[in-house]
Amino acid sequence: MRALHELGRRVSQKVLYPPARFVGRLGLGPTAFTLLGLALAVAAGFAFAAGRLRTAAILVLAAGVADMVDGAVARANERGSAFGAFLDSVMDRYSEAAYLTGLIYFYAASGEKGRALLAVFVLTGSLFVSYTKARAESLVPDFKAGILERPERVMLLALGFLVGGYGALVALWILAVLSHVTAVQRIWYTRARLKSSRRDR
């Protein structure tokens, strides 16, 4: 999964860098795309809540693209900053919370309590995936662990709901399980690295 993530990152860089440089020359910074991604994610949340599931899936994908563009604009135009990276990370959490909350509301309002609870597990899993990484990076240099990064979560959710029916249910189950597996994986990886560093002293 990590190899696939790295391949996707390299491909997206090659595809996005030329337009990112052009966007930079127009005076648009990465923060504009960070906020655009958040706005699209909020719109996806409202679409989910209204039962417009495929529209919501398209908006989730669009928010994911905006999230990739903001990083490309920052790197291609050397406009990256520590605060920009921090803001992007925080807005990513708000984005996931926005559209997954809309999905939870839709299932709860439709009387599908099981799917609502499943979506809650997806939401909590996505937050713990991000939190464990943030805490681990403050303790372990060059931290790289976890099978399910945010781009994969976005893609799985969007494709599941574009397919619809059981495709959406399968996507939710995969996300619910693998997000928590990723969080646990990061906990064990961090523990192992910290124990190893103490032995090396």
Phi, psi and omega per residue, in radians:
M1 nan -0.694 3.128
R2 -1.160 -0.668 3.108
A3 -1.084 -0.700 3.101
L4 -1.126 -0.699 3.116
H5 -1.087 -0.785 -3.128
E6 -1.142 -0.685 3.103
L7 -1.095 -0.792 3.113
G8 -1.069 -0.660 3.134
R9 -1.145 -0.740 3.141
R10 -1.155 -0.751 3.130
V11 -1.095 -0.786 -3.121
S12 -1.114 -0.618 3.106
Q13 -1.104 -0.785 -3.129
K14 -1.140 -0.646 -3.122
V15 -1.300 -0.690 -2.982
L16 -1.564 -0.373 -3.043
Y17 -1.079 -0.801 3.137
P18 -1.032 -0.889 3.084
P19 -1.155 -0.492 3.125
A20 -1.149 -0.688 3.093
R21 -1.129 -0.711 3.116
F22 -1.102 -0.769 3.115
V23 -1.050 -0.707 3.115
G24 -1.077 -0.682 3.117
R25 -1.179 -0.410 3.089
L26 -1.362 -0.163 3.107
G27 1.690 0.048 3.114
L28 -1.475 2.237 -3.137
G29 -1.697 3.004 -3.123
P30 -1.099 -0.522 -3.117
T31 -1.078 -0.585 3.129
A32 -1.075 -0.680 -3.139
F33 -1.359 -0.521 3.030
T34 -1.055 -0.817 -3.131
L35 -1.234 -0.588 3.063
L36 -1.102 -0.746 3.105
G37 -1.050 -0.727 3.099
L38 -1.099 -0.769 -3.141
A39 -1.075 -0.728 3.112
L40 -1.149 -0.652 3.124
A41 -1.172 -0.696 3.086
V42 -1.115 -0.730 3.087
A43 -1.077 -0.670 3.082
A44 -1.099 -0.673 3.098
G45 -1.063 -0.768 3.105
F46 -1.157 -0.646 3.115
A47 -1.151 -0.746 3.055
F48 -1.033 -0.826 -3.109
A49 -1.055 -0.568 -3.136
A50 -1.475 -0.031 3.138
G51 1.462 0.166 3.105
R52 -1.580 1.314 -2.899
L53 -1.218 -0.729 3.138
R54 -1.232 -0.649 3.051
T55 -1.066 -0.745 3.107
A56 -1.070 -0.719 3.138
A57 -1.085 -0.718 3.106
I58 -1.110 -0.716 3.126
L59 -1.165 -0.635 3.077
V60 -1.087 -0.771 3.091
L61 -1.083 -0.751 3.136
A62 -1.092 -0.693 3.092
A63 -1.109 -0.671 3.103
G64 -1.129 -0.690 3.096
V65 -1.116 -0.770 3.113
A66 -1.043 -0.646 3.127
D67 -1.155 -0.642 3.081
M68 -1.231 -0.652 -3.104
V69 -1.150 -0.672 -3.105
D70 -1.089 -0.690 3.081
G71 -1.170 -0.692 3.131
A72 -1.130 -0.715 3.113
V73 -1.107 -0.729 3.141
A74 -1.095 -0.793 -3.083
R75 -1.309 -0.751 -3.061
A76 -1.160 -0.506 -3.088
N77 -1.930 0.189 3.126
E78 0.900 0.827 -3.138
R79 -2.020 0.305 3.111
G80 -1.267 2.637 3.106
S81 -2.615 2.813 3.123
A82 -1.102 -0.714 3.140
F83 -1.201 -0.645 3.117
G84 -1.074 -0.732 3.101
A85 -1.138 -0.701 3.102
F86 -1.100 -0.823 -3.131
L87 -1.085 -0.740 3.131
D88 -1.049 -0.750 -3.138
S89 -1.129 -0.744 3.135
V90 -1.142 -0.765 -3.133
M91 -1.150 -0.548 3.057
D92 -1.064 -0.725 3.132
R93 -1.150 -0.749 3.091
Y94 -1.082 -0.669 -3.125
S95 -1.095 -0.860 3.131
E96 -1.085 -0.730 3.124
A97 -1.091 -0.648 -3.084
A98 -1.136 -0.918 -3.052
Y99 -1.358 -0.519 3.089
L100 -1.271 -0.561 3.043
T101 -1.118 -0.709 3.078
G102 -1.073 -0.676 3.121
L103 -1.183 -0.752 3.101
I104 -1.040 -0.757 3.130
Y105 -1.064 -0.764 -3.128
F106 -1.048 -0.832 -3.130
Y107 -1.152 -0.717 3.138
A108 -1.127 -0.753 -3.141
A109 -1.188 -0.466 3.131
S110 -1.494 -0.024 -3.133
G111 1.389 0.193 3.137
E112 -1.627 1.331 -3.021
K113 -1.128 -0.629 3.130
G114 -1.091 -0.805 3.135
R115 -1.211 -0.596 3.083
A116 -1.072 -0.777 3.125
L117 -1.144 -0.668 3.096
L118 -1.069 -0.748 3.114
A119 -1.141 -0.568 3.059
V120 -1.109 -0.734 3.096
F121 -1.106 -0.635 3.074
V122 -1.108 -0.780 -3.131
L123 -1.104 -0.862 -3.138
T124 -1.123 -0.645 3.104
G125 -1.098 -0.761 -3.129
S126 -1.122 -0.633 3.126
L127 -1.220 -0.703 3.140
F128 -1.250 -0.564 3.041
V129 -1.015 -0.814 -3.110
S130 -1.226 -0.719 -3.092
Y131 -1.170 -0.763 3.138
T132 -1.098 -0.626 3.102
K133 -1.174 -0.792 -3.122
A134 -1.063 -0.777 3.139
R135 -1.203 -0.704 -3.123
A136 -1.123 -0.678 -3.120
E137 -1.130 -0.407 3.086
S138 -1.401 -0.194 -3.079
L139 -2.014 -0.527 -3.027
V140 -2.120 2.104 3.094
P141 -1.204 2.555 3.108
D142 0.952 0.812 -3.108
F143 -1.206 2.187 3.064
K144 -2.551 1.774 3.109
A145 -2.766 2.604 3.108
G146 2.136 2.293 -3.056
I147 -1.606 -0.250 -3.041
L148 -2.291 1.659 3.110
E149 -1.461 3.042 -3.088
R150 -1.073 -0.766 3.132
P151 -0.991 -0.692 3.112
E152 -1.163 -0.655 3.120
R153 -1.126 -0.753 3.127
V154 -1.089 -0.803 -3.098
M155 -1.126 -0.766 -3.141
L156 -1.075 -0.823 -3.115
L157 -1.101 -0.827 -3.093
A158 -1.119 -0.805 -3.128
L159 -1.134 -0.671 3.114
G160 -1.030 -0.762 -3.104
F161 -1.436 -0.359 2.994
L162 -1.232 -0.669 3.056
V163 -1.193 -0.752 3.106
G164 1.412 3.076 3.103
G165 1.021 -2.262 -3.129
Y166 -1.213 -0.349 3.079
G167 -1.051 -0.723 3.109
A168 -1.156 -0.722 -3.135
L169 -1.140 -0.755 3.112
V170 -1.074 -0.759 3.132
A171 -1.062 -0.736 3.131
L172 -1.123 -0.723 3.121
W173 -1.122 -0.761 3.119
I174 -1.061 -0.789 -3.136
L175 -1.130 -0.746 -3.118
A176 -1.087 -0.736 -3.104
V177 -1.331 -0.915 -3.006
L178 -1.252 -0.476 3.087
S179 -1.151 -0.756 3.108
H180 -1.246 -0.601 3.041
V181 -1.067 -0.741 3.125
T182 -1.082 -0.761 3.118
A183 -1.058 -0.799 3.126
V184 -1.129 -0.712 3.105
Q185 -1.010 -0.740 -3.140
R186 -1.198 -0.602 3.082
I187 -1.098 -0.851 -3.116
W188 -1.169 -0.678 3.111
Y189 -1.085 -0.775 3.140
T190 -1.118 -0.754 3.110
R191 -1.036 -0.778 -3.133
A192 -1.129 -0.737 3.140
R193 -1.147 -0.694 3.137
L194 -1.187 -0.697 3.095
K195 -1.135 -0.692 3.138
S196 -1.134 -0.710 -3.128
S197 -1.169 -0.588 3.108
R198 -1.211 -0.631 3.125
R199 -1.211 -0.512 -3.093
D200 -1.348 -0.195 -3.098
R201 -1.324 nan nan
